Amino acid sequence: MNKKILVSIIGIIFVFSVLFFNSVNATFYPYVKDVGKAKLVRSVKDFKTAESEHFILKYTPQDEKYTSLVLDIAERHFKGVTEDLGYVPREKVLIVMYSDADKMNRDFSLAKGTNAMGLYLNGVISIQSPSLWIGNEDNLPEIFEKEGPIVHEFAHFIVDEVAKGSCPVWFTEGIALLEEYRENGVSWGEGLKGKPYSLEELNYKFNELDEVLAYKRSFEIVKAMSYKYGMESIREIIKYLGEGLSLEESFYKVTGDTLKNFIDSIK
């Protein structure tokens, strides 16, 4: 099949999946993701490569001294995150380490000047080189593990694989923050006070809310879910999302309660 025709067909599938987000998206999203991943891989074709048991790391020569650190930390948390979320990747997970933040922004279609320490998109994890944000070399390994993006973005990878792109942003962010908490003891927004955002606000206005408080609320909700219903409930909800159910339908199927009632009970 002509390559341009194939790309056009995939584009049509993508538009269709947006219109019918749940069941249709769960069916076609993996194909759309493969196209996006191929584009990202081409953008770093000149990077060097290092591998561990479960990860492939692409990097530039100036970051060679960090390759063992990145792969060691990724492997250290592989078992915990995959067990929590109930999914082991079938292939090695690709991580791209950028020494140029602007190139990372271009490759992941972010505005110039955006300062994201880590990103997940289309089956690829990207991270900024530790040299771009850690000044203290003495404590660099500890800082990178506890404050760095590896656990957070790997959790996004797992959720995306299982839910097949059908996971609301706030819920996947809450899960990623929960994994940071469970793996490294990091409690997002601890001590900060603010309005307890509603389900409607999280679902439809997430990007308009105060970023720190929106992430904090997402974390609180998912953590409360894990405490009341166990991590098994989160694994089951993600699985049902991947089968085409909405988050509300998935939550009710797993818990017998409505998601709105549950969220409203968390003050």
C-alpha positions in Angstrom: 0.0 0.0 0.0 1.2 3.5 -0.8 2.8 5.0 2.3 1.0 8.4 1.9 -2.3 6.5 1.6 -1.5 4.5 4.7 -0.7 7.6 6.7 -4.0 9.2 5.5 -6.0 6.2 6.6 -4.4 6.2 10.0 -5.2 9.9 10.3 -8.9 9.2 9.5 -8.8 6.4 12.1 -7.4 8.9 14.7 -10.2 11.4 14.1 -12.8 8.7 14.3 -11.3 7.5 17.6 -11.5 10.9 19.1 -15.2 11.1 18.2 -15.9 7.8 19.8 -13.3 7.9 22.4 -13.9 4.8 24.5 -14.6 1.6 22.5 -13.3 2.8 19.2 -10.2 4.4 20.7 -9.3 1.3 22.6 -9.4 -0.7 19.3 -7.4 1.6 17.0 -5.2 3.6 19.4 -2.3 1.0 19.3 -1.9 1.4 15.6 -1.9 5.2 15.9 0.7 5.0 18.7 3.0 2.8 16.6 3.1 5.5 13.9 3.9 8.2 16.5 6.6 6.0 18.0 8.2 5.4 14.7 8.5 9.2 14.1 10.1 9.7 17.6 12.6 6.9 16.9 13.6 8.5 13.6 14.2 11.8 15.4 16.9 10.2 17.6 18.4 7.8 15.0 21.8 9.3 15.5 21.8 8.9 19.3 23.9 6.2 20.9 22.3 3.2 22.5 22.6 1.3 25.8 20.5 -1.5 27.1 19.5 -3.3 30.3 17.2 -6.3 30.9 14.0 -4.3 30.4 15.0 -1.0 28.9 16.7 0.6 25.9 18.3 4.0 26.4 19.1 6.4 23.6 21.5 9.2 24.5 24.0 11.7 23.2 27.8 11.2 23.8 28.0 14.0 26.5 25.5 12.0 28.6 27.3 8.7 28.5 28.3 9.0 32.1 24.6 8.9 33.2 23.6 5.8 31.2 24.2 3.3 34.1 22.4 5.6 36.5 19.3 5.8 34.4 19.1 2.1 33.5 19.9 1.0 37.1 17.1 3.2 38.5 14.7 2.1 35.8 15.4 -1.6 36.6 15.2 -1.0 40.3 11.6 0.1 40.0 10.5 -2.2 37.2 9.2 -4.9 39.4 7.3 -2.7 41.8 5.5 -0.6 39.1 4.6 -3.6 36.9 3.3 -5.6 39.9 1.3 -2.6 41.2 -0.3 -2.0 37.7 -0.6 -5.6 36.7 1.3 -5.5 33.4 4.7 -6.5 32.2 5.8 -5.0 28.8 6.3 -7.5 26.0 9.3 -5.6 24.7 12.0 -3.5 26.1 10.8 0.0 27.0 12.5 2.9 25.1 13.9 5.8 27.1 15.4 8.8 25.3 17.7 11.1 27.4 18.1 14.6 26.0 20.9 16.9 26.7 19.1 19.6 24.6 15.7 20.6 26.2 14.6 22.4 23.0 15.1 19.3 20.9 13.1 17.3 23.4 10.3 19.9 23.1 10.4 19.7 19.3 10.4 15.9 19.2 7.4 15.8 21.5 5.7 18.8 20.0 5.9 21.1 23.0 6.3 24.8 22.9 9.8 26.2 23.0 10.8 27.0 26.5 8.7 24.4 28.1 10.6 22.8 30.9 9.4 19.2 31.3 11.8 17.0 33.3 10.2 14.0 31.7 7.5 13.1 29.2 5.6 10.1 27.9 4.2 9.9 24.4 3.4 7.1 21.9 5.2 4.3 23.8 8.4 6.4 24.4 9.7 7.9 27.7 11.8 11.0 27.4 13.8 12.5 30.1 16.1 15.6 30.5 19.7 14.8 31.2 20.5 15.1 34.9 23.1 17.7 33.9 20.2 20.1 33.0 18.5 20.2 36.4 20.8 18.7 39.1 23.6 20.9 40.2 24.9 18.9 43.2 27.0 16.1 41.8 27.6 14.5 45.2 23.9 13.7 45.7 23.1 13.3 42.1 22.0 9.6 42.2 19.8 10.1 45.2 18.2 13.2 43.8 17.7 11.7 40.4 16.0 8.6 41.8 13.7 10.4 44.2 12.9 13.6 42.3 13.5 12.4 38.7 10.9 11.3 36.2 11.7 7.6 35.7 9.0 6.1 38.0 6.4 8.7 37.0 6.8 8.2 33.2 7.1 4.5 33.4 3.8 4.4 35.2 2.3 6.4 32.3 3.8 3.9 29.9 2.1 1.0 31.7 -1.3 2.7 32.0 -1.2 3.7 28.4 -0.4 0.1 27.3 -3.2 -1.4 29.3 -5.9 1.3 28.9 -5.0 1.7 25.2 -5.1 5.5 25.3 -8.6 5.6 27.0 -7.5 7.0 30.3 -8.5 10.5 31.5 -5.5 12.7 32.1 -6.2 13.3 35.8 -6.5 9.6 36.4 -3.2 8.6 34.8 -1.5 11.5 36.5 -2.9 10.3 39.9 -1.7 6.8 39.2 1.8 8.0 38.3 2.0 10.1 41.4 0.8 7.2 43.5 3.6 5.1 42.1 6.1 7.8 43.0 4.7 7.6 46.5 4.8 3.9 46.7 8.2 3.5 45.2 10.1 6.6 46.6 7.9 7.9 49.4 7.2 11.2 47.5 3.9 12.7 48.5 2.8 15.3 45.9 1.7 18.7 47.2 2.0 17.7 50.8 0.9 20.5 53.1 -0.7 22.5 50.3 -4.3 23.5 50.8 -6.9 24.3 48.1 -10.3 23.6 46.7 -11.1 19.9 46.4 -11.8 19.7 42.7 -14.9 17.8 41.6 -15.0 14.9 39.1 -16.5 17.2 36.5 -13.7 19.7 36.9 -11.1 17.0 36.7 -12.7 15.4 33.6 -13.4 18.5 31.6 -11.3 21.4 32.9 -8.1 19.7 34.1 -5.7 21.9 32.0 -7.5 25.0 33.2 -7.1 24.2 37.0 -4.2 25.2 39.2 -1.6 22.6 38.0 -0.1 21.8 41.4 -3.5 21.5 43.1 -5.0 19.5 40.2 -2.2 17.0 40.4 -2.5 16.9 44.2 -6.3 16.2 44.0 -5.6 13.5 41.4 -3.0 11.9 43.7 -5.3 12.1 46.7 -8.2 10.4 44.9 -6.1 7.5 43.5 -4.3 7.0 46.8 -7.7 6.9 48.6 -8.9 4.4 46.0 -5.9 2.2 46.7 -6.4 2.4 50.4 -10.1 1.6 50.3 -10.2 -1.0 47.5 -6.6 -2.1 47.1 -4.2 -1.9 44.2 -6.2 -4.7 42.6 -9.1 -2.2 42.0 -6.8 0.2 40.1 -5.4 -2.7 38.0 -9.0 -3.8 37.2 -10.2 -0.3 36.3 -7.3 0.2 33.9 -8.1 -3.1 32.3 -11.7 -2.2 31.8 -10.7 1.2 30.3 -8.7 -0.8 27.7 -11.8 -2.8 26.9 -13.7 0.3 26.0 -15.5 1.2 29.2 -15.5 4.8 30.6 -13.7 5.6 33.8 -17.1 5.9 35.6 -18.3 2.6 34.2 -15.1 0.9 35.1 -15.1 2.3 38.7 -18.6 1.1 39.3 -18.0 -2.3 37.8 -15.0 -2.8 40.2 -16.3 -1.1 43.4 -20.1 -1.0 43.2 -20.0 2.7 44.0 -20.2 5.7 41.7 -17.0 7.6 41.1 -18.7 10.9 41.8 -19.8 9.8 45.2 -16.4 8.4 46.0 -14.6 11.6 45.0 -17.1 13.8 46.8 -16.4 11.9 50.0 -12.7 12.8 49.9 -12.3 16.2 51.4 
